[in-house]
């Protein structure tokens, strides 16, 4: 038989009235090279090295990355489909890259080149 504790808890058992959900908002997102190039060509943004400035004055830092679209032959042994990864991380893993494919071991993946985009405070 379980009896209630004679010592009350220091922590409330009801939800607090704060607006903080404890979930972090994702501030980094993926943008393809084609999308960034289109913005720069139409003068909706300017690119200076790894710094992207859009027309409203917002500034973003770009980091080379790719999105894995899927395995070109066979099964996705490494579970890479749908992942977005920085190029430096893939090269550290020993992956071989080209403009449209990624090879890890004997598995070839179709990829989309782009950037991880992070807003500057």
TILO-404916 format. One record per residue: residue number from 1; residue in one letter; chain; z, x, y of N, C-alpha, C in turn. Coordinates in steps of 0.05 Angstrom, whole numbers, padded with zeros to 5 digits. Layout:
BEGIN
r pos->NUM&code->A&unit->A&n.up->Z&n.east->X&n.north->Y&ca.up->Z&ca.east->X&ca.north->Y&c.up->Z&c.east->X&c.north->Y
...
//
This chain:
BEGIN
r pos->1&code->X&unit->A&n.up->00000&n.east->00017&n.north->-00023&ca.up->00000&ca.east->00000&ca.north->00000&c.up->00000&c.east->00018&c.north->00025
r pos->2&code->X&unit->A&n.up->-00016&n.east->00010&n.north->00045&ca.up->-00018&ca.east->00026&ca.north->00070&c.up->-00002&c.east->00013&c.north->00092
r pos->3&code->X&unit->A&n.up->00014&n.east->00029&n.north->00105&ca.up->00030&ca.east->00018&ca.north->00127&c.up->00021&c.east->00030&c.north->00154
r pos->4&code->X&unit->A&n.up->00022&n.east->00015&n.north->00175&ca.up->00014&ca.east->00026&ca.north->00201&c.up->00033&c.east->00048&c.north->00210
r pos->5&code->X&unit->A&n.up->00022&n.east->00067&n.north->00224&ca.up->00038&ca.east->00090&ca.north->00234&c.up->00058&c.east->00080&c.north->00255
r pos->6&code->X&unit->A&n.up->00083&n.east->00091&n.north->00254&ca.up->00102&ca.east->00083&ca.north->00275&c.up->00096&c.east->00098&c.north->00301
r pos->7&code->X&unit->A&n.up->00079&n.east->00118&n.north->00301&ca.up->00072&ca.east->00134&ca.north->00325&c.up->00045&c.east->00124&c.north->00336
r pos->8&code->X&unit->A&n.up->00045&n.east->00114&n.north->00361&ca.up->00019&ca.east->00105&ca.north->00372&c.up->00000&c.east->00128&c.north->00377
r pos->9&code->X&unit->A&n.up->-00025&n.east->00123&n.north->00375&ca.up->-00046&ca.east->00143&ca.north->00380&c.up->-00048&c.east->00149&c.north->00410
r pos->10&code->X&unit->A&n.up->-00055&n.east->00174&n.north->00417&ca.up->-00060&ca.east->00181&ca.north->00444&c.up->-00088&c.east->00172&c.north->00454
r pos->11&code->X&unit->A&n.up->-00105&n.east->00165&n.north->00435&ca.up->-00133&ca.east->00159&ca.north->00441&c.up->-00137&c.east->00128&c.north->00440
r pos->12&code->X&unit->A&n.up->-00152&n.east->00117&n.north->00459&ca.up->-00157&ca.east->00088&ca.north->00458&c.up->-00176&c.east->00081&c.north->00435
r pos->13&code->X&unit->A&n.up->-00172&n.east->00059&n.north->00423&ca.up->-00189&ca.east->00050&ca.north->00401&c.up->-00212&c.east->00032&c.north->00411
r pos->14&code->X&unit->A&n.up->-00211&n.east->00026&n.north->00436&ca.up->-00232&ca.east->00010&ca.north->00449&c.up->-00251&c.east->00028&c.north->00464
r pos->15&code->X&unit->A&n.up->-00276&n.east->00019&n.north->00468&ca.up->-00295&ca.east->00036&ca.north->00483&c.up->-00287&c.east->00037&c.north->00513
r pos->16&code->X&unit->A&n.up->-00291&n.east->00060&n.north->00524&ca.up->-00284&ca.east->00064&ca.north->00552&c.up->-00305&c.east->00051&c.north->00570
r pos->17&code->X&unit->A&n.up->-00298&n.east->00046&n.north->00594&ca.up->-00316&ca.east->00032&ca.north->00613&c.up->-00334&c.east->00051&c.north->00629
r pos->18&code->X&unit->A&n.up->-00340&n.east->00074&n.north->00618&ca.up->-00357&ca.east->00093&ca.north->00633&c.up->-00386&c.east->00088&c.north->00625
r pos->19&code->X&unit->A&n.up->-00404&n.east->00097&n.north->00641&ca.up->-00433&ca.east->00094&ca.north->00635&c.up->-00443&c.east->00116&c.north->00618
r pos->20&code->X&unit->A&n.up->-00427&n.east->00137&n.north->00612&ca.up->-00436&ca.east->00160&ca.north->00597&c.up->-00438&c.east->00152&c.north->00567
r pos->21&code->X&unit->A&n.up->-00462&n.east->00153&n.north->00556&ca.up->-00465&ca.east->00146&ca.north->00528&c.up->-00461&c.east->00169&c.north->00509
r pos->22&code->X&unit->A&n.up->-00460&n.east->00193&n.north->00520&ca.up->-00457&ca.east->00217&ca.north->00504&c.up->-00484&c.east->00227&c.north->00493
r pos->23&code->X&unit->A&n.up->-00505&n.east->00213&n.north->00499&ca.up->-00532&ca.east->00221&ca.north->00490&c.up->-00545&c.east->00237&c.north->00513
r pos->24&code->X&unit->A&n.up->-00555&n.east->00260&n.north->00506&ca.up->-00569&ca.east->00277&ca.north->00526&c.up->-00597&c.east->00267&c.north->00530
r pos->25&code->X&unit->A&n.up->-00606&n.east->00266&n.north->00555&ca.up->-00633&ca.east->00258&ca.north->00561&c.up->-00651&c.east->00282&c.north->00557
r pos->26&code->X&unit->A&n.up->-00673&n.east->00278&n.north->00543&ca.up->-00692&ca.east->00300&ca.north->00538&c.up->-00707&c.east->00306&c.north->00563
r pos->27&code->X&unit->A&n.up->-00705&n.east->00330&n.north->00573&ca.up->-00719&ca.east->00338&ca.north->00597&c.up->-00743&c.east->00355&c.north->00592
r pos->28&code->X&unit->A&n.up->-00746&n.east->00364&n.north->00567&ca.up->-00769&ca.east->00381&ca.north->00561&c.up->-00789&c.east->00365&c.north->00544
r pos->29&code->X&unit->A&n.up->-00814&n.east->00366&n.north->00551&ca.up->-00834&ca.east->00350&ca.north->00537&c.up->-00860&c.east->00367&c.north->00533
r pos->30&code->X&unit->A&n.up->-00877&n.east->00357&n.north->00515&ca.up->-00902&ca.east->00371&ca.north->00509&c.up->-00925&c.east->00360&c.north->00525
r pos->31&code->X&unit->A&n.up->-00942&n.east->00378&n.north->00536&ca.up->-00966&ca.east->00369&ca.north->00550&c.up->-00989&c.east->00387&c.north->00540
r pos->32&code->X&unit->A&n.up->-01011&n.east->00375&n.north->00533&ca.up->-01033&ca.east->00391&ca.north->00522&c.up->-01047&c.east->00407&c.north->00544
r pos->33&code->X&unit->A&n.up->-01060&n.east->00429&n.north->00535&ca.up->-01075&ca.east->00446&ca.north->00554&c.up->-01096&c.east->00430&c.north->00568
r pos->34&code->X&unit->A&n.up->-01110&n.east->00412&n.north->00554&ca.up->-01130&ca.east->00395&ca.north->00567&c.up->-01119&c.east->00378&c.north->00589
r pos->35&code->X&unit->A&n.up->-01096&n.east->00366&n.north->00585&ca.up->-01083&ca.east->00350&ca.north->00605&c.up->-01076&c.east->00366&c.north->00630
r pos->36&code->X&unit->A&n.up->-01064&n.east->00389&n.north->00626&ca.up->-01056&ca.east->00406&ca.north->00649&c.up->-01081&c.east->00415&c.north->00664
r pos->37&code->X&unit->A&n.up->-01102&n.east->00423&n.north->00649&ca.up->-01127&ca.east->00432&ca.north->00662&c.up->-01140&c.east->00409&c.north->00678
r pos->38&code->X&unit->A&n.up->-01139&n.east->00385&n.north->00668&ca.up->-01150&ca.east->00362&ca.north->00682&c.up->-01135&c.east->00357&c.north->00708
r pos->39&code->X&unit->A&n.up->-01108&n.east->00359&n.north->00707&ca.up->-01092&ca.east->00355&ca.north->00732&c.up->-01099&c.east->00376&c.north->00753
r pos->40&code->X&unit->A&n.up->-01102&n.east->00401&n.north->00744&ca.up->-01108&ca.east->00423&ca.north->00763&c.up->-01136&c.east->00419&c.north->00774
r pos->41&code->X&unit->A&n.up->-01156&n.east->00412&n.north->00757&ca.up->-01184&ca.east->00409&ca.north->00766&c.up->-01186&c.east->00386&c.north->00787
r pos->42&code->X&unit->A&n.up->-01171&n.east->00365&n.north->00783&ca.up->-01173&ca.east->00342&ca.north->00801&c.up->-01153&c.east->00345&c.north->00825
r pos->43&code->X&unit->A&n.up->-01141&n.east->00368&n.north->00827&ca.up->-01122&ca.east->00375&ca.north->00848&c.up->-01098&c.east->00356&c.north->00850
r pos->44&code->X&unit->A&n.up->-01090&n.east->00345&n.north->00827&ca.up->-01065&ca.east->00330&ca.north->00826&c.up->-01041&c.east->00348&c.north->00820
r pos->45&code->X&unit->A&n.up->-01048&n.east->00374&n.north->00814&ca.up->-01027&ca.east->00394&ca.north->00809&c.up->-01038&c.east->00421&c.north->00815
r pos->46&code->X&unit->A&n.up->-01021&n.east->00441&n.north->00819&ca.up->-01029&ca.east->00468&ca.north->00822&c.up->-01013&c.east->00485&c.north->00802
r pos->47&code->X&unit->A&n.up->-01026&n.east->00506&n.north->00792&ca.up->-01014&ca.east->00523&ca.north->00772&c.up->-01013&c.east->00551&c.north->00782
r pos->48&code->X&unit->A&n.up->-00989&n.east->00563&n.north->00782&ca.up->-00985&ca.east->00590&ca.north->00791&c.up->-00969&c.east->00605&c.north->00769
r pos->49&code->X&unit->A&n.up->-00984&n.east->00618&n.north->00751&ca.up->-00971&ca.east->00631&ca.north->00728&c.up->-00960&c.east->00610&c.north->00710
r pos->50&code->X&unit->A&n.up->-00934&n.east->00610&n.north->00706&ca.up->-00921&ca.east->00590&ca.north->00689&c.up->-00908&c.east->00568&c.north->00705
r pos->51&code->X&unit->A&n.up->-00914&n.east->00565&n.north->00730&ca.up->-00902&ca.east->00545&ca.north->00748&c.up->-00923&c.east->00525&c.north->00755
r pos->52&code->X&unit->A&n.up->-00918&n.east->00500&n.north->00748&ca.up->-00935&ca.east->00477&ca.north->00754&c.up->-00922&c.east->00461&c.north->00776
r pos->53&code->X&unit->A&n.up->-00937&n.east->00456&n.north->00798&ca.up->-00928&ca.east->00439&ca.north->00820&c.up->-00946&c.east->00415&c.north->00822
r pos->54&code->X&unit->A&n.up->-00935&n.east->00391&n.north->00819&ca.up->-00951&ca.east->00366&ca.north->00820&c.up->-00952&c.east->00356&c.north->00849
r pos->55&code->X&unit->A&n.up->-00970&n.east->00337&n.north->00853&ca.up->-00976&ca.east->00327&ca.north->00880&c.up->-00951&c.east->00317&c.north->00895
r pos->56&code->X&unit->A&n.up->-00931&n.east->00305&n.north->00881&ca.up->-00908&ca.east->00295&ca.north->00895&c.up->-00887&c.east->00317&c.north->00902
r pos->57&code->X&unit->A&n.up->-00893&n.east->00342&n.north->00895&ca.up->-00876&ca.east->00364&ca.north->00901&c.up->-00857&c.east->00372&c.north->00878
r pos->58&code->X&unit->A&n.up->-00857&n.east->00357&n.north->00856&ca.up->-00841&ca.east->00365&ca.north->00833&c.up->-00852&c.east->00391&c.north->00821
r pos->59&code->X&unit->A&n.up->-00834&n.east->00408&n.north->00812&ca.up->-00842&ca.east->00433&ca.north->00800&c.up->-00832&c.east->00435&c.north->00771
r pos->60&code->X&unit->A&n.up->-00848&n.east->00447&n.north->00754&ca.up->-00843&ca.east->00449&ca.north->00725&c.up->-00849&c.east->00477&c.north->00716
r pos->61&code->X&unit->A&n.up->-00834&n.east->00487&n.north->00696&ca.up->-00839&ca.east->00512&ca.north->00683&c.up->-00853&c.east->00506&c.north->00657
r pos->62&code->X&unit->A&n.up->-00874&n.east->00521&n.north->00651&ca.up->-00890&ca.east->00518&ca.north->00627&c.up->-00885&c.east->00540&c.north->00607
r pos->63&code->X&unit->A&n.up->-00884&n.east->00533&n.north->00582&ca.up->-00880&ca.east->00553&ca.north->00560&c.up->-00901&c.east->00547&c.north->00539
r pos->64&code->X&unit->A&n.up->-00916&n.east->00567&n.north->00530&ca.up->-00937&ca.east->00563&ca.north->00510&c.up->-00925&c.east->00550&c.north->00484
r pos->65&code->X&unit->A&n.up->-00939&n.east->00529&n.north->00475&ca.up->-00930&ca.east->00516&ca.north->00451&c.up->-00954&c.east->00503&c.north->00437
r pos->66&code->X&unit->A&n.up->-00949&n.east->00491&n.north->00414&ca.up->-00969&ca.east->00475&ca.north->00401&c.up->-00956&c.east->00452&c.north->00386
r pos->67&code->X&unit->A&n.up->-00973&n.east->00431&n.north->00382&ca.up->-00965&ca.east->00408&ca.north->00366&c.up->-00980&c.east->00409&c.north->00340
r pos->68&code->X&unit->A&n.up->-00965&n.east->00407&n.north->00318&ca.up->-00978&ca.east->00407&ca.north->00292&c.up->-00987&c.east->00379&c.north->00285
r pos->69&code->X&unit->A&n.up->-01013&n.east->00375&n.north->00281&ca.up->-01025&ca.east->00349&ca.north->00276&c.up->-01024&c.east->00341&c.north->00247
r pos->70&code->X&unit->A&n.up->-01026&n.east->00361&n.north->00230&ca.up->-01026&ca.east->00355&ca.north->00201&c.up->-01038&c.east->00377&c.north->00185
r pos->71&code->X&unit->A&n.up->-01034&n.east->00376&n.north->00159&ca.up->-01045&ca.east->00395&ca.north->00140&c.up->-01075&c.east->00390&c.north->00137
r pos->72&code->X&unit->A&n.up->-01091&n.east->00410&n.north->00139&ca.up->-01120&ca.east->00406&ca.north->00137&c.up->-01129&c.east->00403&c.north->00108
r pos->73&code->X&unit->A&n.up->-01114&n.east->00415&n.north->00089&ca.up->-01120&ca.east->00412&ca.north->00061&c.up->-01094&c.east->00410&c.north->00045
r pos->74&code->X&unit->A&n.up->-01092&n.east->00391&n.north->00028&ca.up->-01069&ca.east->00389&ca.north->00011&c.up->-01044&c.east->00378&c.north->00024
r pos->75&code->X&unit->A&n.up->-01022&n.east->00385&n.north->00013&ca.up->-00996&ca.east->00374&ca.north->00022&c.up->-00983&c.east->00391&c.north->00044
r pos->76&code->X&unit->A&n.up->-00966&n.east->00378&n.north->00059&ca.up->-00951&ca.east->00392&ca.north->00080&c.up->-00926&c.east->00403&c.north->00067
r pos->77&code->X&unit->A&n.up->-00928&n.east->00426&n.north->00055&ca.up->-00907&ca.east->00439&ca.north->00040&c.up->-00883&c.east->00446&c.north->00058
r pos->78&code->X&unit->A&n.up->-00889&n.east->00454&n.north->00082&ca.up->-00868&ca.east->00464&ca.north->00100&c.up->-00857&c.east->00443&c.north->00119
r pos->79&code->X&unit->A&n.up->-00867&n.east->00418&n.north->00117&ca.up->-00857&ca.east->00397&ca.north->00134&c.up->-00862&c.east->00401&c.north->00164
r pos->80&code->X&unit->A&n.up->-00886&n.east->00412&n.north->00170&ca.up->-00892&ca.east->00419&ca.north->00198&c.up->-00906&c.east->00396&c.north->00214
r pos->81&code->X&unit->A&n.up->-00917&n.east->00377&n.north->00200&ca.up->-00932&ca.east->00355&ca.north->00213&c.up->-00915&c.east->00341&c.north->00234
r pos->82&code->X&unit->A&n.up->-00926&n.east->00339&n.north->00258&ca.up->-00912&ca.east->00325&ca.north->00280&c.up->-00893&c.east->00343&c.north->00296
r pos->83&code->X&unit->A&n.up->-00889&n.east->00367&n.north->00287&ca.up->-00870&ca.east->00385&ca.north->00302&c.up->-00884&c.east->00398&c.north->00326
r pos->84&code->X&unit->A&n.up->-00868&n.east->00403&n.north->00346&ca.up->-00877&ca.east->00417&ca.north->00370&c.up->-00861&c.east->00442&c.north->00371
r pos->85&code->X&unit->A&n.up->-00874&n.east->00465&n.north->00372&ca.up->-00860&ca.east->00491&ca.north->00371&c.up->-00872&c.east->00511&c.north->00390
r pos->86&code->X&unit->A&n.up->-00854&n.east->00527&n.north->00402&ca.up->-00864&ca.east->00549&ca.north->00419&c.up->-00880&c.east->00569&c.north->00402
r pos->87&code->X&unit->A&n.up->-00901&n.east->00580&n.north->00414&ca.up->-00918&ca.east->00600&ca.north->00400&c.up->-00902&c.east->00624&c.north->00391
r pos->88&code->X&unit->A&n.up->-00884&n.east->00633&n.north->00408&ca.up->-00868&ca.east->00657&ca.north->00401&c.up->-00852&c.east->00653&c.north->00376
r pos->89&code->X&unit->A&n.up->-00841&n.east->00629&n.north->00373&ca.up->-00826&ca.east->00622&ca.north->00349&c.up->-00843&c.east->00623&c.north->00324
r pos->90&code->X&unit->A&n.up->-00867&n.east->00612&n.north->00325&ca.up->-00885&ca.east->00612&ca.north->00303&c.up->-00894&c.east->00641&c.north->00295
r pos->91&code->X&unit->A&n.up->-00900&n.east->00657&n.north->00315&ca.up->-00907&ca.east->00685&ca.north->00310&c.up->-00884&c.east->00700&c.north->00297
r pos->92&code->X&unit->A&n.up->-00860&n.east->00695&n.north->00306&ca.up->-00837&ca.east->00708&ca.north->00294&c.up->-00834&c.east->00700&c.north->00264
r pos->93&code->X&unit->A&n.up->-00842&n.east->00675&n.north->00258&ca.up->-00841&ca.east->00666&ca.north->00230&c.up->-00862&c.east->00679&c.north->00212
r pos->94&code->X&unit->A&n.up->-00882&n.east->00692&n.north->00225&ca.up->-00903&ca.east->00704&ca.north->00210&c.up->-00928&c.east->00687&c.north->00208
r pos->95&code->X&unit->A&n.up->-00930&n.east->00666&n.north->00224&ca.up->-00953&ca.east->00648&ca.north->00223&c.up->-00977&c.east->00662&c.north->00236
r pos->96&code->X&unit->A&n.up->-01001&n.east->00653&n.north->00227&ca.up->-01026&ca.east->00662&ca.north->00238&c.up->-01037&c.east->00639&c.north->00254
r pos->97&code->X&unit->A&n.up->-01046&n.east->00644&n.north->00279&ca.up->-01055&ca.east->00623&ca.north->00297&c.up->-01083&c.east->00628&c.north->00306
r pos->98&code->X&unit->A&n.up->-01098&n.east->00606&n.north->00310&ca.up->-01123&ca.east->00606&ca.north->00324&c.up->-01123&c.east->00582&c.north->00344
r pos->99&code->X&unit->A&n.up->-01145&n.east->00577&n.north->00357&ca.up->-01145&ca.east->00556&ca.north->00377&c.up->-01142&c.east->00528&c.north->00365
r pos->100&code->X&unit->A&n.up->-01148&n.east->00524&n.north->00340&ca.up->-01146&ca.east->00498&ca.north->00328&c.up->-01131&c.east->00496&c.north->00302
r pos->101&code->X&unit->A&n.up->-01122&n.east->00520&n.north->00291&ca.up->-01108&ca.east->00520&ca.north->00265&c.up->-01084&c.east->00538&c.north->00266
r pos->102&code->X&unit->A&n.up->-01066&n.east->00531&n.north->00248&ca.up->-01042&ca.east->00547&ca.north->00243&c.up->-01041&c.east->00552&c.north->00213
r pos->103&code->X&unit->A&n.up->-01035&n.east->00576&n.north->00205&ca.up->-01032&ca.east->00582&ca.north->00177&c.up->-01005&c.east->00594&c.north->00172
r pos->104&code->X&unit->A&n.up->-00990&n.east->00581&n.north->00153&ca.up->-00964&ca.east->00591&ca.north->00144&c.up->-00967&c.east->00593&c.north->00114
r pos->105&code->X&unit->A&n.up->-00966&n.east->00618&n.north->00104&ca.up->-00971&ca.east->00622&ca.north->00075&c.up->-00999&c.east->00615&c.north->00069
r pos->106&code->X&unit->A&n.up->-01003&n.east->00597&n.north->00049&ca.up->-01030&ca.east->00588&ca.north->00042&c.up->-01037&c.east->00561&c.north->00053
r pos->107&code->X&unit->A&n.up->-01019&n.east->00550&n.north->00070&ca.up->-01023&ca.east->00523&ca.north->00081&c.up->-01035&c.east->00525&c.north->00109
r pos->108&code->X&unit->A&n.up->-01057&n.east->00510&n.north->00114&ca.up->-01070&ca.east->00509&ca.north->00140&c.up->-01064&c.east->00483&c.north->00153
r pos->109&code->X&unit->A&n.up->-01058&n.east->00484&n.north->00179&ca.up->-01052&ca.east->00459&ca.north->00194&c.up->-01071&c.east->00458&c.north->00218
r pos->110&code->X&unit->A&n.up->-01078&n.east->00433&n.north->00225&ca.up->-01093&ca.east->00428&ca.north->00250&c.up->-01073&c.east->00426&c.north->00272
r pos->111&code->X&unit->A&n.up->-01079&n.east->00438&n.north->00295&ca.up->-01059&ca.east->00438&ca.north->00317&c.up->-01072&c.east->00431&c.north->00343
r pos->112&code->X&unit->A&n.up->-01055&n.east->00424&n.north->00363&ca.up->-01064&ca.east->00419&ca.north->00390&c.up->-01048&c.east->00439&c.north->00407
r pos->113&code->X&unit->A&n.up->-01062&n.east->00456&n.north->00422&ca.up->-01049&ca.east->00475&ca.north->00440&c.up->-01039&c.east->00461&c.north->00465
r pos->114&code->X&unit->A&n.up->-01017&n.east->00471&n.north->00475&ca.up->-01006&ca.east->00459&ca.north->00499&c.up->-00982&c.east->00475&c.north->00510
r pos->115&code->X&unit->A&n.up->-00965&n.east->00461&n.north->00524&ca.up->-00942&ca.east->00474&ca.north->00536&c.up->-00917&c.east->00456&c.north->00532
r pos->116&code->X&unit->A&n.up->-00894&n.east->00470&n.north->00531&ca.up->-00869&ca.east->00456&ca.north->00534&c.up->-00864&c.east->00456&c.north->00564
r pos->117&code->X&unit->A&n.up->-00860&n.east->00433&n.north->00575&ca.up->-00857&ca.east->00429&ca.north->00604&c.up->-00828&c.east->00422&c.north->00610
r pos->118&code->X&unit->A&n.up->-00816&n.east->00438&n.north->00628&ca.up->-00788&ca.east->00433&ca.north->00635&c.up->-00786&c.east->00431&c.north->00666
r pos->119&code->X&unit->A&n.up->-00774&n.east->00410&n.north->00676&ca.up->-00771&ca.east->00407&ca.north->00705&c.up->-00752&c.east->00428&c.north->00717
r pos->120&code->X&unit->A&n.up->-00758&n.east->00437&n.north->00740&ca.up->-00740&ca.east->00455&ca.north->00755&c.up->-00721&c.east->00438&c.north->00771
r pos->121&code->X&unit->A&n.up->-00695&n.east->00444&n.north->00770&ca.up->-00674&ca.east->00429&ca.north->00783&c.up->-00680&c.east->00424&c.north->00812
//
